[in-house]
Amino acid sequence: MNRKEFQEWLDQFPEDTKIEVVVVEEGRAWGGDTNKVVEFDAVEFDHFEFTDFTENKFIGPDHPLKNTKTLVLGEPR
């Protein structure tokens, strides 16, 4: 899905819809990490990664990442 398609998908929801995301919180017990739902705040949200391979000279011409841009929302597993 590209950004335009994502925006079109978001348009199905009312403009005053609150958006929440799941983040990983360090575990407080021996059981490990836990997931936590927080309200999305574009200014404070630091759980994203933008990768732009359009000018990367180390990506070969036949590589699937050649000339791609990816925005990952959330935290790595």
VMD Tcl script that builds the backbone (N, CA, C; Angstrom):
set m [mol new atoms 231]
animate dup $m
set s [atomselect $m all]
$s set {name element resname resid chain x y z} {
  {N N MET 1 A 0.853 -1.166 0.000}
  {CA C MET 1 A 0.000 0.000 0.000}
  {C C MET 1 A 0.907 1.239 0.000}
  {N N ASN 2 A 0.603 2.188 -0.830}
  {CA C ASN 2 A 1.390 3.428 -0.828}
  {C C ASN 2 A 0.672 4.496 -0.005}
  {N N ARG 3 A 1.304 5.651 0.191}
  {CA C ARG 3 A 0.756 6.698 1.035}
  {C C ARG 3 A -0.601 7.192 0.539}
  {N N LYS 4 A -0.751 7.319 -0.771}
  {CA C LYS 4 A -2.021 7.777 -1.341}
  {C C LYS 4 A -3.139 6.780 -1.029}
  {N N GLU 5 A -2.861 5.488 -1.218}
  {CA C GLU 5 A -3.855 4.455 -0.918}
  {C C GLU 5 A -4.181 4.436 0.579}
  {N N PHE 6 A -3.169 4.653 1.413}
  {CA C PHE 6 A -3.378 4.704 2.857}
  {C C PHE 6 A -4.297 5.871 3.212}
  {N N GLN 7 A -4.053 7.029 2.600}
  {CA C GLN 7 A -4.897 8.198 2.839}
  {C C GLN 7 A -6.336 7.926 2.400}
  {N N GLU 8 A -6.503 7.310 1.251}
  {CA C GLU 8 A -7.847 6.973 0.776}
  {C C GLU 8 A -8.539 6.009 1.738}
  {N N TRP 9 A -7.777 5.065 2.293}
  {CA C TRP 9 A -8.337 4.125 3.261}
  {C C TRP 9 A -8.754 4.873 4.531}
  {N N LEU 10 A -7.915 5.814 4.986}
  {CA C LEU 10 A -8.246 6.600 6.176}
  {C C LEU 10 A -9.490 7.459 5.968}
  {N N ASP 11 A -9.742 7.880 4.740}
  {CA C ASP 11 A -10.873 8.749 4.442}
  {C C ASP 11 A -12.230 8.105 4.735}
  {N N GLN 12 A -12.264 6.790 4.922}
  {CA C GLN 12 A -13.532 6.132 5.237}
  {C C GLN 12 A -13.993 6.416 6.665}
  {N N PHE 13 A -13.081 6.911 7.502}
  {CA C PHE 13 A -13.399 7.170 8.899}
  {C C PHE 13 A -13.697 8.658 9.098}
  {N N PRO 14 A -14.578 8.986 10.044}
  {CA C PRO 14 A -14.874 10.398 10.309}
  {C C PRO 14 A -13.600 11.159 10.705}
  {N N GLU 15 A -13.545 12.439 10.370}
  {CA C GLU 15 A -12.348 13.240 10.634}
  {C C GLU 15 A -12.031 13.372 12.115}
  {N N ASP 16 A -13.021 13.219 12.986}
  {CA C ASP 16 A -12.756 13.353 14.420}
  {C C ASP 16 A -12.443 12.009 15.094}
  {N N THR 17 A -12.153 10.986 14.289}
  {CA C THR 17 A -11.789 9.674 14.831}
  {C C THR 17 A -10.425 9.746 15.508}
  {N N LYS 18 A -10.354 9.246 16.738}
  {CA C LYS 18 A -9.088 9.187 17.461}
  {C C LYS 18 A -8.278 8.006 16.924}
  {N N ILE 19 A -7.019 8.215 16.658}
  {CA C ILE 19 A -6.147 7.157 16.140}
  {C C ILE 19 A -5.221 6.697 17.258}
  {N N GLU 20 A -5.182 5.389 17.457}
  {CA C GLU 20 A -4.313 4.796 18.466}
  {C C GLU 20 A -3.366 3.814 17.790}
  {N N VAL 21 A -2.216 3.617 18.394}
  {CA C VAL 21 A -1.229 2.680 17.883}
  {C C VAL 21 A -0.763 1.790 19.027}
  {N N VAL 22 A -0.222 0.653 18.681}
  {CA C VAL 22 A 0.314 -0.267 19.673}
  {C C VAL 22 A 1.826 -0.086 19.712}
  {N N VAL 23 A 2.361 0.074 20.917}
  {CA C VAL 23 A 3.802 0.177 21.107}
  {C C VAL 23 A 4.240 -0.906 22.079}
  {N N VAL 24 A 5.504 -1.227 22.054}
  {CA C VAL 24 A 6.054 -2.237 22.952}
  {C C VAL 24 A 6.580 -1.533 24.202}
  {N N GLU 25 A 6.182 -2.052 25.338}
  {CA C GLU 25 A 6.631 -1.518 26.615}
  {C C GLU 25 A 7.503 -2.575 27.270}
  {N N GLU 26 A 8.624 -2.155 27.821}
  {CA C GLU 26 A 9.515 -3.120 28.459}
  {C C GLU 26 A 8.791 -3.832 29.575}
  {N N GLY 27 A 9.004 -5.141 29.625}
  {CA C GLY 27 A 8.346 -5.945 30.641}
  {C C GLY 27 A 8.824 -5.612 32.037}
  {N N ARG 28 A 7.903 -5.687 32.958}
  {CA C ARG 28 A 8.248 -5.391 34.352}
  {C C ARG 28 A 8.419 -6.681 35.150}
  {N N ALA 29 A 8.147 -7.780 34.530}
  {CA C ALA 29 A 8.272 -9.063 35.197}
  {C C ALA 29 A 9.095 -9.987 34.311}
  {N N TRP 30 A 9.304 -11.167 34.750}
  {CA C TRP 30 A 10.128 -12.099 33.994}
  {C C TRP 30 A 9.479 -12.509 32.689}
  {N N GLY 31 A 8.214 -12.174 32.488}
  {CA C GLY 31 A 7.479 -12.586 31.300}
  {C C GLY 31 A 7.878 -11.886 30.013}
  {N N GLY 32 A 8.668 -10.821 30.080}
  {CA C GLY 32 A 9.113 -10.147 28.861}
  {C C GLY 32 A 8.330 -8.884 28.571}
  {N N ASP 33 A 8.448 -8.392 27.355}
  {CA C ASP 33 A 7.816 -7.148 26.943}
  {C C ASP 33 A 6.309 -7.313 26.788}
  {N N THR 34 A 5.602 -6.184 26.877}
  {CA C THR 34 A 4.161 -6.182 26.700}
  {C C THR 34 A 3.784 -5.117 25.678}
  {N N ASN 35 A 2.618 -5.252 25.113}
  {CA C ASN 35 A 2.108 -4.259 24.172}
  {C C ASN 35 A 1.232 -3.261 24.913}
  {N N LYS 36 A 1.247 -2.028 24.441}
  {CA C LYS 36 A 0.477 -0.966 25.066}
  {C C LYS 36 A -0.149 -0.127 23.963}
  {N N VAL 37 A -1.429 0.222 24.104}
  {CA C VAL 37 A -2.121 1.068 23.136}
  {C C VAL 37 A -1.996 2.518 23.598}
  {N N VAL 38 A -1.518 3.381 22.697}
  {CA C VAL 38 A -1.379 4.808 23.001}
  {C C VAL 38 A -2.009 5.616 21.875}
  {N N GLU 39 A -2.433 6.820 22.199}
  {CA C GLU 39 A -2.990 7.700 21.174}
  {C C GLU 39 A -1.862 8.174 20.257}
  {N N PHE 40 A -2.130 8.164 18.960}
  {CA C PHE 40 A -1.137 8.608 17.974}
  {C C PHE 40 A -1.001 10.120 18.049}
  {N N ASP 41 A 0.229 10.595 18.184}
  {CA C ASP 41 A 0.542 12.026 18.207}
  {C C ASP 41 A 1.696 12.216 17.230}
  {N N ALA 42 A 1.414 12.825 16.085}
  {CA C ALA 42 A 2.426 12.946 15.029}
  {C C ALA 42 A 3.660 13.712 15.480}
  {N N VAL 43 A 3.509 14.616 16.443}
  {CA C VAL 43 A 4.656 15.393 16.930}
  {C C VAL 43 A 5.500 14.562 17.884}
  {N N GLU 44 A 4.849 13.843 18.781}
  {CA C GLU 44 A 5.563 13.075 19.806}
  {C C GLU 44 A 5.877 11.635 19.389}
  {N N PHE 45 A 5.225 11.147 18.353}
  {CA C PHE 45 A 5.367 9.743 17.954}
  {C C PHE 45 A 6.739 9.505 17.347}
  {N N ASP 46 A 7.540 8.698 18.004}
  {CA C ASP 46 A 8.875 8.417 17.478}
  {C C ASP 46 A 9.044 6.949 17.101}
  {N N HIS 47 A 7.931 6.251 16.935}
  {CA C HIS 47 A 7.972 4.841 16.584}
  {C C HIS 47 A 7.696 4.659 15.099}
  {N N PHE 48 A 8.570 5.256 14.295}
  {CA C PHE 48 A 8.438 5.091 12.849}
  {C C PHE 48 A 9.830 5.121 12.237}
  {N N GLU 49 A 9.902 4.601 11.035}
  {CA C GLU 49 A 11.173 4.597 10.313}
  {C C GLU 49 A 10.892 4.811 8.834}
  {N N PHE 50 A 11.521 5.814 8.258}
  {CA C PHE 50 A 11.388 6.091 6.835}
  {C C PHE 50 A 12.693 5.699 6.152}
  {N N THR 51 A 12.605 4.872 5.138}
  {CA C THR 51 A 13.780 4.431 4.393}
  {C C THR 51 A 13.596 4.798 2.935}
  {N N ASP 52 A 14.592 5.488 2.380}
  {CA C ASP 52 A 14.552 5.933 0.981}
  {C C ASP 52 A 15.734 5.310 0.249}
  {N N PHE 53 A 15.452 4.378 -0.634}
  {CA C PHE 53 A 16.498 3.704 -1.403}
  {C C PHE 53 A 16.631 4.266 -2.820}
  {N N THR 54 A 16.015 5.400 -3.102}
  {CA C THR 54 A 16.044 5.913 -4.471}
  {C C THR 54 A 17.429 6.380 -4.901}
  {N N GLU 55 A 18.248 6.812 -3.975}
  {CA C GLU 55 A 19.595 7.287 -4.320}
  {C C GLU 55 A 20.688 6.397 -3.732}
  {N N ASN 56 A 20.337 5.212 -3.252}
  {CA C ASN 56 A 21.308 4.340 -2.601}
  {C C ASN 56 A 22.137 3.595 -3.646}
  {N N LYS 57 A 23.420 3.939 -3.713}
  {CA C LYS 57 A 24.295 3.337 -4.728}
  {C C LYS 57 A 24.683 1.895 -4.411}
  {N N PHE 58 A 24.361 1.426 -3.198}
  {CA C PHE 58 A 24.707 0.063 -2.822}
  {C C PHE 58 A 23.596 -0.939 -3.131}
  {N N ILE 59 A 22.457 -0.458 -3.591}
  {CA C ILE 59 A 21.355 -1.336 -3.992}
  {C C ILE 59 A 21.483 -1.600 -5.485}
  {N N GLY 60 A 21.671 -2.855 -5.840}
  {CA C GLY 60 A 21.855 -3.215 -7.242}
  {C C GLY 60 A 20.615 -2.954 -8.088}
  {N N PRO 61 A 20.779 -2.851 -9.402}
  {CA C PRO 61 A 19.667 -2.521 -10.290}
  {C C PRO 61 A 18.533 -3.553 -10.285}
  {N N ASP 62 A 18.826 -4.790 -9.953}
  {CA C ASP 62 A 17.802 -5.834 -9.948}
  {C C ASP 62 A 17.262 -6.144 -8.547}
  {N N HIS 63 A 17.748 -5.438 -7.554}
  {CA C HIS 63 A 17.322 -5.699 -6.175}
  {C C HIS 63 A 15.885 -5.201 -5.968}
  {N N PRO 64 A 15.043 -5.945 -5.225}
  {CA C PRO 64 A 13.650 -5.535 -5.032}
  {C C PRO 64 A 13.495 -4.190 -4.302}
  {N N LEU 65 A 14.506 -3.751 -3.574}
  {CA C LEU 65 A 14.423 -2.467 -2.878}
  {C C LEU 65 A 14.853 -1.277 -3.739}
  {N N LYS 66 A 15.353 -1.546 -4.932}
  {CA C LYS 66 A 15.820 -0.473 -5.809}
  {C C LYS 66 A 14.703 0.538 -6.046}
  {N N ASN 67 A 15.015 1.823 -5.814}
  {CA C ASN 67 A 14.083 2.946 -6.037}
  {C C ASN 67 A 12.808 2.851 -5.206}
  {N N THR 68 A 12.909 2.300 -3.994}
  {CA C THR 68 A 11.736 2.220 -3.120}
  {C C THR 68 A 11.869 3.195 -1.954}
  {N N LYS 69 A 10.724 3.565 -1.410}
  {CA C LYS 69 A 10.629 4.364 -0.193}
  {C C LYS 69 A 9.618 3.653 0.701}
  {N N THR 70 A 9.966 3.469 1.966}
  {CA C THR 70 A 9.091 2.744 2.883}
  {C C THR 70 A 8.954 3.495 4.199}
  {N N LEU 71 A 7.720 3.621 4.668}
  {CA C LEU 71 A 7.432 4.196 5.976}
  {C C LEU 71 A 6.870 3.094 6.856}
  {N N VAL 72 A 7.574 2.773 7.937}
  {CA C VAL 72 A 7.122 1.759 8.885}
  {C C VAL 72 A 6.625 2.472 10.126}
  {N N LEU 73 A 5.350 2.238 10.466}
  {CA C LEU 73 A 4.772 2.795 11.680}
  {C C LEU 73 A 4.746 1.703 12.736}
  {N N GLY 74 A 5.189 1.999 13.924}
  {CA C GLY 74 A 5.227 1.023 15.004}
  {C C GLY 74 A 6.661 0.776 15.407}
  {N N GLU 75 A 6.853 -0.256 16.173}
  {CA C GLU 75 A 8.170 -0.589 16.679}
  {C C GLU 75 A 8.625 -1.922 16.103}
  {N N PRO 76 A 9.935 -2.103 16.005}
  {CA C PRO 76 A 10.409 -3.394 15.501}
  {C C PRO 76 A 10.052 -4.515 16.472}
  {N N ARG 77 A 9.912 -5.696 15.939}
  {CA C ARG 77 A 9.576 -6.853 16.784}
  {C C ARG 77 A 10.739 -7.247 17.631}
}
mol reanalyze $m
mol bondsrecalc $m
mol representation Tube
mol addrep $m
